[in-house]
Amino acid sequence: MNVLILGSGGREHAFAWKISQSPKCSNLFIAPGNAGTHNIGTNVNINITDFDAIKLFVVSNNIEIVVVGPEDPLVKGITDFFNNDADLKDVCIVGPSKDGALLEGSKDFAKEFMFRHNVPTARYKTFTKEILTQGYQFLEELKPPFVLKADGLAGGKGVLIIDSLDEAKESLKDMLTGKFGQASNKVVIEEYLHGIEVSYFVLSDGKNFVLLPEAKDYKRIGVADTGLNTGGMGAVSPVPFADSEFTQKVIDRVVKPTIDGLQKDGIDYRGFIFIGLMNVDGNPLVIEYNVRMGDPETEVVLPRIKSDFLDCLYSLKDQSLNTKSFELDPRFATTVMLVSGGYPEAYEKGKEITGVEKVDQSTLVFHAGTKLVDNKVITDGGRVISITGYGDTIQDAVSKSFEAANTIQFEGKYFRNDIGKDLI
């Protein structure tokens, strides 16, 4: 079948790498893709929120399945656009409808959903600028640190964790008066959860679900989780503390109530659910939902799936996911992100990347922020390349990731050299 993947990051390169292995994949297109996806399929210069241009391409190229990488097209309603169009309604689109995408598109909606369907999470309240003083009062009821979340999408920058009450009040005021634009017209304040973070990933066809491998990612730019938040500096899968007992609690207390809740609310949800959890004294509490796969978690989750992933995705069309086999690689996978100097603040693009061809072939190199210029691969983003190593232990896997990280070169390159060390 002909496949179109929407997106340009490491997640989409990992999708392309995995889907290209399926005997059912005839032609693979990535819009807009990057220098890495260029070597697997055909990059197509289309804006991922230009639904009319996407339709034209899908119809012209007999695309049978569209895999949506990022959240933005989903929140803007690409699935509804396909389902309501006579020329597109028979195309399998991997991603929820607009109402399902609100699980990520609105923090307030997600928290209301969790409370309504008894999904364990931190207590919270939502505020607008009209009730700012009530927001101050709620902050005074909580113990530090204070968690403030912009209700809408803010490019991964809309969550603030603040130790000082006075600073939290000032930040609440800033957010409600335009710090993140319309995304922070409403702000969710919630209780801080003390525990260890882990992410679980679910693939649902609207009736059935499978649990994908869990992962732990590393958000801070600095060693030992210091410095500014980023889009992710690395990830590990499986996660040693997420044992079978904890995972069963996640299934019973979080995944099943979430899937059942979507059905009760009349939401036809066919796609990925990313569940960010905190392990609090052995119990899972949900921090957030995302309505797509994470990045860089995808770069350790997909390499551990041994089954035909395209076949699993296409089963969402007729809700037959329960008939598909699902086999996992028991080894550890670790990924280390190479980033541009200065990231996550100001950084330069256009630096030539060398040494990729020297990386051991058992180690996977996923391009995140790259492009081809005059047959040279150059940097084109803050997060540049994600390097995934396999091993029987975390130490074995991460040593392969670090070896490749030292082999690949570009001006200003930086990576965290402690990925996975907290789990060893």
C-alpha positions in Angstrom: 0.0 0.0 0.0 1.0 3.6 -0.5 1.8 5.4 2.8 2.0 9.1 3.7 3.7 10.2 7.0 3.1 13.8 8.1 6.0 15.5 10.0 9.7 16.2 9.9 11.3 15.1 13.1 13.0 12.1 14.7 9.6 10.6 15.5 8.7 10.7 11.8 12.1 9.3 10.7 11.5 6.4 13.2 8.0 5.8 11.7 9.4 5.8 8.2 12.2 3.4 9.2 9.7 1.0 10.8 7.0 1.2 8.2 9.4 0.7 5.3 10.2 -2.8 6.7 6.7 -4.0 6.1 6.1 -6.2 3.1 2.8 -4.4 2.7 4.5 -1.0 2.1 4.7 -0.2 -1.7 5.5 3.5 -1.8 6.4 5.7 1.2 6.1 9.5 1.3 7.0 11.9 4.1 5.8 15.4 4.2 7.9 17.4 4.6 10.5 14.9 6.0 14.2 15.5 6.6 17.6 14.4 5.3 17.2 11.0 7.0 13.7 10.2 5.6 15.1 11.1 2.2 17.0 7.9 2.3 14.0 5.7 3.1 11.1 7.2 1.1 10.2 10.3 -0.9 10.1 13.7 0.8 7.2 15.9 -0.2 7.2 19.7 0.3 3.7 20.1 1.9 2.7 22.1 4.9 1.2 19.6 7.4 -1.7 21.9 8.2 -2.6 22.6 4.5 -5.4 20.1 4.4 -6.3 20.9 0.8 -2.7 20.3 -0.4 -2.6 17.1 1.5 -5.9 16.0 -0.1 -4.6 16.7 -3.6 -1.4 14.6 -2.9 -3.3 11.7 -1.3 -5.8 11.5 -4.2 -3.1 11.9 -6.9 -0.9 9.2 -5.4 -3.5 6.7 -4.3 -2.5 7.0 -0.6 -4.2 4.3 1.5 -2.9 5.3 4.9 -1.9 8.6 6.5 0.2 8.5 9.7 0.0 11.9 11.5 3.2 12.6 13.5 2.7 15.9 15.4 -0.3 17.1 17.4 -1.0 20.4 15.5 -2.8 18.8 12.5 -4.9 16.6 14.8 -5.9 19.5 17.1 -6.9 21.4 13.9 -9.1 18.6 12.7 -7.3 16.7 9.9 -9.1 13.4 10.8 -12.5 15.1 10.6 -11.4 16.7 7.3 -10.7 13.2 5.9 -13.7 11.5 7.3 -16.1 14.2 6.0 -14.6 14.3 2.5 -16.1 11.9 -0.1 -12.7 11.5 -1.8 -10.8 10.7 1.4 -13.2 8.9 3.7 -11.9 5.5 2.7 -8.3 6.4 3.6 -7.0 5.1 6.9 -5.9 8.0 9.0 -3.9 7.3 12.1 -4.9 10.0 14.7 -8.0 11.0 16.6 -10.8 13.3 15.6 -10.7 16.9 16.7 -12.8 16.2 19.9 -10.4 13.3 20.8 -7.4 15.6 20.1 -8.7 17.9 22.9 -7.0 15.5 25.3 -3.8 17.3 24.3 -5.2 20.5 22.8 -6.8 21.6 26.1 -5.3 20.8 29.5 -8.6 21.8 31.2 -10.5 19.4 29.0 -8.0 16.6 29.8 -8.3 17.2 33.6 -12.1 17.3 33.4 -12.0 14.0 31.4 -9.8 12.4 34.0 -12.0 13.4 36.9 -15.2 12.4 35.1 -13.9 8.9 34.3 -12.0 8.3 37.6 -8.5 8.4 36.1 -6.1 9.1 38.9 -4.4 12.5 38.6 -3.4 15.5 40.7 -6.1 17.9 42.0 -6.4 21.1 40.0 -8.4 24.2 39.2 -8.6 26.3 36.0 -8.5 30.1 35.9 -9.0 33.0 33.5 -7.8 36.6 33.9 -11.3 37.5 35.2 -10.8 35.3 38.3 -7.1 36.0 38.8 -7.4 36.6 42.5 -9.1 33.2 43.0 -6.0 31.8 41.3 -3.8 33.5 43.8 -5.9 32.0 46.6 -5.7 28.5 45.2 -1.9 28.8 44.9 -1.8 29.7 48.6 -3.6 26.5 49.4 -0.9 24.4 47.7 2.6 23.4 48.8 5.5 24.3 46.5 6.6 23.6 43.9 3.7 25.1 42.0 2.6 23.7 38.6 1.1 26.1 36.0 -0.1 24.9 32.6 -1.3 26.9 29.6 -4.6 25.3 28.6 -3.7 25.2 24.8 -0.8 24.2 22.7 2.3 26.3 23.4 5.1 24.4 21.5 6.1 22.4 24.6 6.8 25.6 26.6 3.5 26.1 28.3 4.2 24.2 31.6 6.0 26.1 34.4 7.2 24.5 37.7 8.0 27.2 40.2 9.3 27.0 43.8 8.4 30.5 45.0 4.7 31.5 45.8 5.3 35.1 44.8 6.9 34.0 41.5 4.1 31.6 40.8 1.5 34.4 41.3 3.5 36.7 39.0 3.8 33.9 36.4 0.0 33.2 36.6 -0.7 36.9 35.9 1.8 36.9 33.0 0.3 33.8 31.4 -3.3 35.0 31.7 -2.3 38.3 30.1 -0.7 36.9 27.0 2.7 35.2 27.8 1.8 32.3 25.6 -0.8 34.0 23.4 -4.2 32.4 23.2 -2.8 29.2 24.6 -2.8 30.7 28.1 -6.2 32.4 28.0 -6.9 29.7 30.5 -4.4 28.3 33.0 -4.6 25.1 34.9 -3.0 25.1 38.3 -2.4 21.7 39.7 -0.8 20.0 42.7 2.8 18.9 42.2 3.3 15.1 42.2 6.4 13.7 43.9 7.6 10.5 42.3 9.4 9.1 39.2 8.1 9.9 35.8 7.4 7.3 33.1 5.5 7.4 29.8 3.1 4.7 28.5 1.9 4.5 24.9 -1.3 3.0 23.7 -2.5 2.3 20.2 -6.3 2.2 20.0 -8.7 1.4 17.1 -11.7 2.9 19.0 -12.7 -0.5 20.5 -9.5 -2.4 21.2 -6.0 -1.3 22.3 -2.5 -2.6 22.6 0.1 -1.3 25.0 3.3 -0.3 23.3 6.7 -0.4 25.2 7.0 2.2 28.0 9.8 4.7 28.1 11.4 7.3 30.3 12.6 10.5 28.7 15.0 13.3 29.9 13.6 16.8 29.4 16.2 19.1 31.0 19.1 20.4 28.9 21.7 19.8 31.6 23.3 16.8 33.2 21.5 15.5 36.3 18.2 17.1 35.1 19.3 20.7 35.5 18.7 23.8 33.4 15.9 24.6 31.0 13.3 22.2 29.7 13.7 20.9 26.1 11.7 18.8 23.7 13.7 15.8 25.0 17.4 15.0 25.3 17.1 11.2 25.4 15.0 8.2 26.4 15.2 4.6 27.7 13.0 1.6 27.1 12.0 -0.6 29.0 12.0 1.2 32.3 13.2 -1.1 35.1 10.8 0.2 37.8 7.8 -0.1 35.5 7.5 -3.9 36.3 4.6 -6.1 35.5 2.8 -5.2 38.8 3.0 -1.5 38.1 2.1 -1.9 34.5 -1.0 -3.9 35.5 -2.1 -0.9 37.7 -1.6 1.4 34.7 -3.8 -0.8 32.5 -6.5 -1.2 35.1 -6.5 2.3 36.6 -5.5 4.4 33.6 -5.7 2.8 30.2 -9.0 1.0 30.5 -10.8 3.9 32.1 -9.4 6.2 29.4 -10.5 4.0 26.5 -13.9 3.3 28.2 -14.3 7.1 28.9 -13.7 8.0 25.2 -16.4 5.5 24.2 -18.8 6.8 26.8 -18.2 10.3 25.6 -18.9 9.2 22.0 -15.4 10.0 20.8 -14.2 7.7 18.0 -10.5 7.6 18.9 -8.2 5.7 16.4 -4.6 6.5 17.0 -2.0 6.8 19.7 -2.5 7.9 23.3 0.7 9.0 25.1 0.1 8.9 28.8 2.6 10.8 30.9 2.6 9.3 34.4 4.1 9.8 37.8 4.9 6.7 39.9 3.9 7.9 43.3 4.7 5.3 45.9 4.0 2.5 43.5 0.8 4.0 42.1 0.3 5.6 38.7 -1.1 9.2 38.6 -1.5 10.9 35.2 0.4 14.1 34.5 -0.9 14.6 30.9 -2.2 13.0 27.8 -0.7 13.5 24.3 -2.6 12.4 21.2 0.4 11.2 19.3 3.7 9.4 19.9 6.4 11.3 21.9 9.7 12.4 20.6 12.4 11.1 21.4 10.5 8.3 23.0 9.4 7.0 19.6 13.0 6.4 18.8 13.2 3.7 21.6 9.7 2.4 21.4 9.5 1.5 17.7 12.9 -0.2 17.6 11.6 -2.6 20.2 8.5 -3.7 18.2 9.2 -6.8 16.1 5.7 -7.1 14.5 4.6 -5.6 11.2 3.8 -2.1 12.4 2.1 -1.0 9.2 -0.2 -4.0 9.4 -1.1 -3.0 13.0 -1.7 0.6 12.0 -3.9 -0.3 9.0 -6.1 -2.4 11.3 -7.4 0.8 12.8 -9.5 1.3 9.7 -11.8 -1.7 10.4 -11.2 -1.9 14.1 -9.4 -5.3 14.0 -6.4 -4.4 16.1 -7.3 -7.3 18.4 -6.5 -9.8 15.6 -2.9 -8.6 15.2 0.1 -10.3 16.8 2.3 -8.0 18.8 5.9 -9.1 19.6 8.5 -7.1 21.4 12.3 -7.2 21.4 13.3 -7.8 25.1 16.6 -5.8 24.8 17.0 -2.3 26.1 16.9 0.6 23.6 18.4 4.0 24.6 18.5 7.1 22.5 20.7 10.2 23.0 19.8 13.5 21.3 22.5 15.6 19.6 21.4 19.3 19.8 22.6 22.6 18.4 24.8 24.8 20.6 22.6 27.2 22.5 19.4 25.1 22.4 16.8 25.4 23.8 17.4 29.1 23.5 18.9 30.8 20.4 21.0 28.6 18.2 22.4 28.6 14.7 21.4 26.4 11.8 23.2 25.4 8.6 26.1 23.5 10.2 27.4 20.6 8.1 27.0 17.1 9.8 29.8 14.5 9.2 30.6 11.0 10.5 27.1 9.5 10.2 28.4 6.8 7.8 31.1 5.8 10.4 28.5 4.8 13.0 28.2 1.1 13.7 25.4 -0.4 11.6 23.7 -2.0 14.7 23.1 1.5 16.1 20.2 3.5 14.6 20.6 7.2 13.6 17.3 9.1 13.4 17.4 12.6 11.9 15.4 15.2 13.8 16.4 18.7 12.6 18.3 18.2 9.4 18.0 18.9 5.7 19.9 18.3 2.5 21.6 21.2 0.8 23.9 20.6 -2.3 24.1 16.9 -1.3 25.4 17.8 2.2 23.5 17.1 5.4 23.2 20.2 7.5 21.5 21.1 10.8 18.1 22.6 10.6 16.8 22.6 14.1 17.6 22.7 17.8 17.3 18.9 18.2 19.4 17.5 15.3 19.9 13.8 15.5 18.7 11.0 17.8 21.0 8.0 18.2 19.5 4.7 19.4 21.6 1.8 20.7 20.5 -1.7 21.7 21.9 -3.7 24.6 21.1 -6.5 27.1 21.5 -3.9 29.8 20.9 -0.1 29.9 24.7 0.3 30.2 25.4 -1.7 27.1 22.7 0.1 25.1 23.7 3.6 26.2 27.4 3.0 25.6 26.6 2.4 21.9 24.5 5.5 21.8 27.4 7.6 23.3 29.9 6.0 21.0 27.9 7.1 17.9 27.3 10.5 19.6 31.1 11.0 19.7 31.5 9.8 16.1 29.0 12.2 14.5 30.3 15.8 14.3 28.9 19.3 13.7 29.8 22.7 15.0 28.3 23.4 18.4 27.2 19.8 19.0 26.0 19.1 22.5 24.5 16.0 24.2 23.8 14.9 27.7 26.3 12.2 28.8 24.1 10.9 31.7 21.1 9.5 29.8 20.0 6.3 31.6 22.5 6.6 34.4 19.7 7.2 37.0 18.3 3.8 36.0 21.5 1.8 36.1 
